[in-house]
Amino acid sequence: MPQAMQLLEEHHWPGNVAELATVLHSAATAAGEGPIRRDHLPTYVRTGRSLTPLEQAEAAVIAEVLASTGGNKTEAAKQLGIARPTLYAKIRSYRL
């Protein structure tokens, strides 16, 4: 079984269907035309670390903007209205 599917099945989904839909939408956006891989999933699903709702929302937005810019961090930081070093720190923190 692919790692991403296993992680999705093992997660407890405290937000139920709404949380699952958000995670799948974000992962599909990050994956583009390819299959969803482990690294397309949010940190809290990959590691079991619980993020606060604010962290989850922020990580999802960052992942979507990065996907929409084709991974261009300079452009993503500009669109998010944050400094590039701040974006890098958030990427590391959320393991995006």
N, C-alpha and C positions, 0 to 999 in steps of 0.2 A: 504494500500500500504506500503511495507517495506520502512523504512527510507532511505536506500541507494538509492533506485529507485526515491523516491521523491526528494532527494537532487540533483541527476543527472538531473532530469527534470527541476528543478528550477534554476540551474546554467545557466549563460548567454553564456558560451562557446565562449569567444572572440577568441580563437585559432581554432574554428570550429572543423572539423572532426579530424584533427591531434591531437588536445588537448584531445578530447574525447577518441580517440584510446589509447593515452598514459596513461590517467587516468584509463581506463578499463583494460589495460594490467597490470599496476601496482597493481590495486585492485585485479585482478584475481590471480596474483602471490602471493599477501599477503593472499588471502583467501584459497589458495591451493585447496583442493577437495570440500570444503564447499561453501555455498552461499556467495556472496559479502555482507558484512555488512557495516554499517555506518563507523565504525572505520577503514575499509580498504581504505576508500577514503582519498585523500589528504586534508590537513587542509583547504586550501582555498575553497574547495568544501563544506566541512562540516560546516565551520563558515562564509563563505562569505567574509572572509578577503582576500584581494588581495595580493598574493605573487609576488615578482618580477620574471621574467623569470629564473634568476639564482637560486632563492630560490625554485622555482618549480622543476627545474632540479635536484638540490641537494636533495630535499625531495624525489623525485622519485627514485633516485639512492640509497639513504639510505633505503627506503622501500623495494626495490628489494634485496639489500644485506641482510637486516634483514630476509626477507622471505627465501632467499637461505641458510641462516645459521640456520634456524629454530628458529629464535628469539635470538640466542646466541650473546649478545651484545659485549662480549670480542672478539669473532671471527670476528664479523662484523666490529668493530673498527680496528682490525688488517688488514682486507681486504681493508678497506677504507683508511688506512694509517693515521688514526687520533687517538688521545688519547681517552680512554674510557670515561673520564669525558666530553670531547668535544662532543662525540656521544650522551651521555645522555642529554646534553644541547640542541643539535639539535633536538633530539626526542621530548623534551618538547616544544621547540620553534615551531616546525612544527606539534605538536600533533600527532605524529605517534604512 
